């Protein structure tokens, strides 16, 4: 969790408006990283220094009638703040008794419903960068601008989302994407259990040969449906989960199933994690699998030693690996 670095309150925009809060959080990384290429490829990489700095602005407010609103801006991703149709790194929300509407760089309904256990973070994201991880569930098939509505009743949460196609192109039979998801949390004798179920569709535009779900020429469209289910549980210091996702494509022989397994263990300042994913397609050239292992040790005050390793296979051929080691700092 990022800590608040700066906050200012009681900013009144106009008469009758409630006060707004502005907070800034920061994150920095310092370490080393390296990667090895796919089998049969000459390794020309060297171990490199790694540095990264991220700053996030969060602005929230509330109307006199109790309607909450706000926006989060991730500065290292928000390069198009003035672009209303391609504004990555930002998410704007409205929330009240009716539920919550979030628009921008946010999860689709299927991703929102799934609980994916990947373990603690690493400097260059080894926990999610391997080819066995397919965590976007068709999000980003268009311009990445997603609208999602969430409503919760007790331990039950419902989500509906849409991602609209960018432009109408006569030569492309392409429709906007929709999603729906449900999540339920419960306590079973000391075990905190989360169940998730969801569906999402997207018309995936083929922009390069060899893409998953494609099988067609560049510029063609693959109509893909994804149905997912997840189960996760926390018992004491251990959290584990499994996600199963089935993809159905209109391209012959490109249907696929994805299995993801993850586990995390915490003891005092130490947190360990491992996750494995396998994407099994009807066409072997689309097959992918891989795993990531990470370890964190908290030094206190927002500083954490992080280590990570990942490796992948594509079509049963070694696709390379990578590792990182260093210190992450939250402010």
KEBADO-440516 format. One record per residue (C-alpha): chain; residue in three letters; x, y, z negated. Coordinates in nm, 2 decimals. Layout:
<recs>
 cadena residuo      u      v      w
      A     ALA      X      Y      Z
...
</recs>
This chain:
<recs>
 cadena residuo      u      v      w
      A     UNK   0.00   0.00   0.00
      A     UNK   0.14   0.34   0.10
      A     UNK   0.17   0.60  -0.17
      A     UNK   0.04   0.95  -0.15
      A     UNK   0.32   1.20  -0.09
      A     UNK   0.12   1.52  -0.07
      A     UNK  -0.24   1.62  -0.12
      A     UNK  -0.43   1.94  -0.10
      A     UNK  -0.80   1.98  -0.20
      A     UNK  -1.09   2.22  -0.19
      A     UNK  -1.05   2.32   0.18
      A     UNK  -1.38   2.49   0.26
      A     UNK  -1.44   2.52   0.64
      A     UNK  -1.77   2.71   0.62
      A     UNK  -2.04   2.81   0.38
      A     UNK  -2.23   2.51   0.24
      A     UNK  -1.96   2.26   0.33
      A     UNK  -1.82   2.02   0.07
      A     UNK  -1.45   2.02  -0.01
      A     UNK  -1.21   1.81   0.19
      A     UNK  -0.90   1.61   0.09
      A     UNK  -0.58   1.59   0.30
      A     UNK  -0.32   1.33   0.21
      A     UNK   0.02   1.24   0.37
      A     UNK   0.19   0.91   0.32
      A     UNK   0.53   0.80   0.45
      A     UNK   0.71   0.49   0.54
      A     UNK   1.08   0.43   0.64
      A     UNK   1.29   0.13   0.73
      A     UNK   1.67   0.08   0.73
      A     UNK   1.84  -0.24   0.82
      A     UNK   1.98  -0.47   1.10
      A     UNK   1.81  -0.68   1.36
      A     UNK   1.90  -0.92   1.64
      A     UNK   1.72  -1.14   1.90
      A     UNK   1.81  -1.44   2.12
      A     UNK   1.67  -1.47   2.47
      A     UNK   1.48  -1.76   2.63
      A     UNK   1.65  -2.09   2.70
      A     UNK   1.87  -2.07   3.01
      A     UNK   1.91  -1.69   2.98
      A     UNK   2.24  -1.53   2.91
      A     UNK   2.25  -1.37   2.56
      A     UNK   2.36  -1.01   2.61
      A     UNK   2.22  -0.87   2.29
      A     UNK   2.41  -0.77   1.98
      A     UNK   2.31  -0.72   1.62
      A     UNK   2.18  -0.37   1.60
      A     UNK   2.11  -0.11   1.33
      A     UNK   1.74  -0.06   1.28
      A     UNK   1.58   0.26   1.15
      A     UNK   1.21   0.36   1.17
      A     UNK   1.01   0.64   1.01
      A     UNK   0.63   0.66   1.01
      A     UNK   0.40   0.94   0.87
      A     UNK   0.03   0.91   0.83
      A     UNK  -0.22   1.19   0.77
      A     UNK  -0.55   1.10   0.61
      A     UNK  -0.83   1.36   0.59
      A     UNK  -1.16   1.29   0.41
      A     UNK  -1.46   1.49   0.31
      A     UNK  -1.82   1.47   0.20
      A     UNK  -2.13   1.66   0.29
      A     UNK  -2.38   1.81   0.04
      A     UNK  -2.61   1.52   0.12
      A     UNK  -2.34   1.25   0.04
      A     UNK  -2.23   1.17   0.39
      A     UNK  -1.86   1.07   0.39
      A     UNK  -1.64   1.14   0.69
      A     UNK  -1.27   1.13   0.76
      A     UNK  -0.98   1.05   1.00
      A     UNK  -0.65   0.88   0.98
      A     UNK  -0.36   0.98   1.21
      A     UNK  -0.06   0.76   1.25
      A     UNK   0.20   1.00   1.39
      A     UNK   0.44   0.74   1.55
      A     UNK   0.15   0.61   1.77
      A     UNK  -0.07   0.92   1.81
      A     UNK   0.09   1.07   2.12
      A     UNK  -0.23   1.18   2.27
      A     UNK  -0.42   1.37   2.00
      A     UNK  -0.58   1.60   2.27
      A     UNK  -0.70   1.31   2.48
      A     UNK  -1.05   1.20   2.38
      A     UNK  -1.04   0.88   2.59
      A     UNK  -0.69   0.75   2.51
      A     UNK  -0.61   0.86   2.15
      A     UNK  -0.42   0.57   2.00
      A     UNK  -0.31   0.59   1.64
      A     UNK  -0.62   0.77   1.52
      A     UNK  -0.95   0.64   1.37
      A     UNK  -1.24   0.86   1.27
      A     UNK  -1.53   0.74   1.05
      A     UNK  -1.87   0.84   0.92
      A     UNK  -2.01   0.65   0.61
      A     UNK  -2.33   0.66   0.41
      A     UNK  -2.61   0.44   0.29
      A     UNK  -2.67   0.34   0.66
      A     UNK  -2.32   0.18   0.67
      A     UNK  -1.99   0.29   0.83
      A     UNK  -1.92   0.39   1.19
      A     UNK  -1.55   0.39   1.29
      A     UNK  -1.43   0.51   1.63
      A     UNK  -1.08   0.51   1.77
      A     UNK  -0.78   0.28   1.72
      A     UNK  -0.95   0.02   1.50
      A     UNK  -1.05  -0.35   1.50
      A     UNK  -1.32  -0.50   1.71
      A     UNK  -1.59  -0.69   1.53
      A     UNK  -1.43  -1.03   1.58
      A     UNK  -1.09  -0.92   1.45
      A     UNK  -1.27  -0.75   1.16
      A     UNK  -1.44  -1.07   1.07
      A     UNK  -1.13  -1.29   1.08
      A     UNK  -0.89  -1.32   0.79
      A     UNK  -0.55  -1.40   0.92
      A     UNK  -0.28  -1.48   0.67
      A     UNK   0.07  -1.39   0.80
      A     UNK   0.27  -1.32   0.49
      A     UNK   0.46  -1.01   0.38
      A     UNK   0.60  -0.76   0.64
      A     UNK   0.94  -0.74   0.80
      A     UNK   1.13  -0.46   0.96
      A     UNK   1.06  -0.57   1.32
      A     UNK   0.74  -0.76   1.26
      A     UNK   0.86  -1.11   1.28
      A     UNK   0.54  -1.23   1.11
      A     UNK   0.33  -1.12   1.41
      A     UNK   0.57  -1.09   1.71
      A     UNK   0.60  -1.46   1.79
      A     UNK   0.40  -1.60   2.08
      A     UNK   0.19  -1.82   1.85
      A     UNK   0.02  -1.51   1.71
      A     UNK  -0.28  -1.39   1.91
      A     UNK  -0.42  -1.14   1.66
      A     UNK  -0.60  -0.88   1.88
      A     UNK  -0.89  -1.11   1.98
      A     UNK  -0.94  -0.92   2.31
      A     UNK  -0.91  -0.58   2.16
      A     UNK  -0.74  -0.34   2.39
      A     UNK  -0.87  -0.50   2.71
      A     UNK  -0.97  -0.15   2.81
      A     UNK  -0.83   0.18   2.68
      A     UNK  -0.81   0.08   2.31
      A     UNK  -1.08   0.31   2.20
      A     UNK  -1.32   0.10   1.99
      A     UNK  -1.65   0.19   1.82
      A     UNK  -1.74  -0.04   1.53
      A     UNK  -2.04  -0.03   1.29
      A     UNK  -2.01  -0.21   0.95
      A     UNK  -2.28  -0.28   0.70
      A     UNK  -2.23  -0.46   0.37
      A     UNK  -2.48  -0.62   0.13
      A     UNK  -2.31  -0.76  -0.18
      A     UNK  -2.04  -1.01  -0.06
      A     UNK  -2.18  -1.02   0.30
      A     UNK  -2.03  -0.79   0.56
      A     UNK  -2.17  -0.74   0.92
      A     UNK  -1.99  -0.58   1.21
      A     UNK  -2.08  -0.48   1.57
      A     UNK  -1.84  -0.33   1.81
      A     UNK  -1.79  -0.20   2.17
      A     UNK  -1.50  -0.11   2.39
      A     UNK  -1.61   0.07   2.70
      A     UNK  -1.44   0.02   3.04
      A     UNK  -1.23   0.31   3.16
      A     UNK  -1.36   0.37   3.51
      A     UNK  -1.60   0.23   3.76
      A     UNK  -1.41   0.07   4.05
      A     UNK  -1.62  -0.07   4.33
      A     UNK  -1.38  -0.36   4.40
      A     UNK  -1.39  -0.47   4.04
      A     UNK  -1.69  -0.65   3.88
      A     UNK  -1.60  -0.53   3.53
      A     UNK  -1.83  -0.46   3.23
      A     UNK  -1.76  -0.31   2.89
      A     UNK  -1.68  -0.54   2.60
      A     UNK  -1.90  -0.62   2.30
      A     UNK  -1.84  -0.80   1.97
      A     UNK  -2.02  -0.91   1.66
      A     UNK  -1.89  -1.06   1.33
      A     UNK  -1.98  -1.16   0.98
      A     UNK  -1.77  -1.21   0.67
      A     UNK  -1.87  -1.36   0.34
      A     UNK  -1.66  -1.36   0.02
      A     UNK  -1.72  -1.58  -0.29
      A     UNK  -1.55  -1.71  -0.60
      A     UNK  -1.54  -2.09  -0.64
      A     UNK  -1.42  -2.17  -0.98
      A     UNK  -1.12  -1.93  -0.98
      A     UNK  -1.06  -1.96  -0.60
      A     UNK  -1.14  -1.64  -0.41
      A     UNK  -1.27  -1.76  -0.07
      A     UNK  -1.33  -1.56   0.25
      A     UNK  -1.53  -1.70   0.54
      A     UNK  -1.55  -1.53   0.88
      A     UNK  -1.74  -1.59   1.20
      A     UNK  -1.74  -1.38   1.51
      A     UNK  -1.78  -1.34   1.89
      A     UNK  -1.64  -1.10   2.14
      A     UNK  -1.62  -1.07   2.52
      A     UNK  -1.41  -0.86   2.76
      A     UNK  -1.35  -0.83   3.13
      A     UNK  -0.97  -0.85   3.13
      A     UNK  -0.80  -0.67   3.42
      A     UNK  -0.50  -0.86   3.56
      A     UNK  -0.21  -0.61   3.57
      A     UNK   0.07  -0.85   3.62
      A     UNK   0.12  -1.21   3.74
      A     UNK   0.14  -1.48   3.48
      A     UNK  -0.09  -1.31   3.23
      A     UNK  -0.31  -1.53   3.01
      A     UNK  -0.66  -1.59   3.13
      A     UNK  -0.57  -1.46   3.47
      A     UNK  -0.47  -1.71   3.73
      A     UNK  -0.57  -1.45   3.99
      A     UNK  -0.41  -1.18   4.19
      A     UNK  -0.31  -0.85   4.03
      A     UNK  -0.62  -0.63   4.02
      A     UNK  -0.86  -0.93   3.97
      A     UNK  -1.09  -0.96   3.67
      A     UNK  -1.11  -1.25   3.42
      A     UNK  -1.43  -1.26   3.22
      A     UNK  -1.34  -1.39   2.88
      A     UNK  -1.56  -1.49   2.58
      A     UNK  -1.39  -1.55   2.24
      A     UNK  -1.56  -1.73   1.95
      A     UNK  -1.37  -1.74   1.62
      A     UNK  -1.40  -1.88   1.27
      A     UNK  -1.17  -1.83   0.97
      A     UNK  -1.14  -1.97   0.62
      A     UNK  -0.90  -1.83   0.36
      A     UNK  -0.85  -1.88  -0.01
      A     UNK  -0.64  -1.74  -0.29
      A     UNK  -0.57  -1.97  -0.59
      A     UNK  -0.33  -1.82  -0.84
      A     UNK  -0.01  -1.70  -0.66
      A     UNK  -0.09  -1.88  -0.33
      A     UNK  -0.30  -1.75  -0.05
      A     UNK  -0.36  -1.97   0.26
      A     UNK  -0.59  -1.96   0.56
      A     UNK  -0.68  -2.10   0.90
      A     UNK  -0.83  -1.94   1.20
      A     UNK  -0.97  -2.12   1.50
      A     UNK  -1.06  -1.93   1.82
      A     UNK  -1.20  -2.07   2.14
      A     UNK  -1.16  -1.87   2.47
      A     UNK  -1.39  -1.93   2.77
      A     UNK  -1.28  -1.78   3.10
      A     UNK  -1.45  -1.77   3.44
      A     UNK  -1.12  -1.86   3.59
      A     UNK  -1.11  -2.24   3.65
      A     UNK  -0.88  -2.43   3.41
      A     UNK  -0.80  -2.12   3.20
      A     UNK  -1.01  -2.20   2.90
      A     UNK  -0.81  -2.22   2.58
      A     UNK  -0.81  -2.28   2.21
      A     UNK  -0.60  -2.10   1.95
      A     UNK  -0.51  -2.24   1.60
      A     UNK  -0.34  -2.02   1.34
      A     UNK  -0.22  -2.13   1.00
      A     UNK  -0.07  -1.90   0.73
      A     UNK   0.04  -1.92   0.37
      A     UNK   0.17  -1.66   0.13
      A     UNK   0.32  -1.70  -0.22
      A     UNK   0.39  -1.43  -0.48
      A     UNK   0.58  -1.45  -0.81
      A     UNK   0.68  -1.13  -0.98
      A     UNK   0.88  -0.91  -0.74
      A     UNK   0.91  -1.19  -0.48
      A     UNK   0.66  -1.26  -0.20
      A     UNK   0.72  -1.53   0.06
      A     UNK   0.51  -1.61   0.37
      A     UNK   0.50  -1.83   0.68
      A     UNK   0.26  -1.86   0.96
      A     UNK   0.23  -2.08   1.28
      A     UNK   0.01  -2.04   1.59
      A     UNK  -0.06  -2.26   1.89
      A     UNK  -0.24  -2.14   2.20
      A     UNK  -0.34  -2.45   2.40
      A     UNK  -0.48  -2.38   2.75
      A     UNK  -0.62  -2.60   3.02
      A     UNK  -0.33  -2.47   3.23
      A     UNK   0.00  -2.57   3.07
      A     UNK   0.18  -2.26   3.20
      A     UNK  -0.04  -2.06   2.97
      A     UNK   0.05  -2.26   2.66
      A     UNK   0.23  -2.07   2.38
      A     UNK   0.33  -2.15   2.02
      A     UNK   0.55  -2.00   1.76
      A     UNK   0.61  -1.93   1.39
      A     UNK   0.73  -1.66   1.16
      A     UNK   0.89  -1.67   0.81
      A     UNK   0.92  -1.36   0.59
      A     UNK   1.04  -1.27   0.24
      A     UNK   1.00  -0.95   0.04
      A     UNK   1.16  -0.85  -0.29
      A     UNK   1.03  -0.54  -0.46
      A     UNK   1.29  -0.31  -0.61
      A     UNK   1.03  -0.09  -0.76
      A     UNK   0.95   0.27  -0.68
      A     UNK   0.83   0.19  -0.33
      A     UNK   1.15   0.02  -0.21
      A     UNK   1.14  -0.34  -0.09
      A     UNK   1.40  -0.57   0.06
      A     UNK   1.26  -0.74   0.36
      A     UNK   1.38  -1.04   0.57
      A     UNK   1.21  -1.20   0.87
      A     UNK   1.26  -1.47   1.13
      A     UNK   1.05  -1.58   1.43
      A     UNK   1.08  -1.82   1.72
      A     UNK   0.85  -1.90   2.01
      A     UNK   0.79  -2.15   2.30
      A     UNK   0.61  -2.07   2.63
      A     UNK   0.50  -2.37   2.84
      A     UNK   0.71  -2.59   2.61
      A     UNK   1.03  -2.40   2.69
      A     UNK   1.22  -2.21   2.42
      A     UNK   1.13  -1.84   2.46
      A     UNK   1.38  -1.71   2.21
      A     UNK   1.39  -1.59   1.85
      A     UNK   1.46  -1.28   1.64
      A     UNK   1.54  -1.18   1.29
      A     UNK   1.57  -0.87   1.07
      A     UNK   1.70  -0.77   0.73
      A     UNK   1.69  -0.45   0.54
      A     UNK   1.50  -0.22   0.31
      A     UNK   1.15  -0.07   0.36
      A     UNK   1.05   0.24   0.17
      A     UNK   0.70   0.36   0.10
      A     UNK   0.63   0.72  -0.01
</recs>
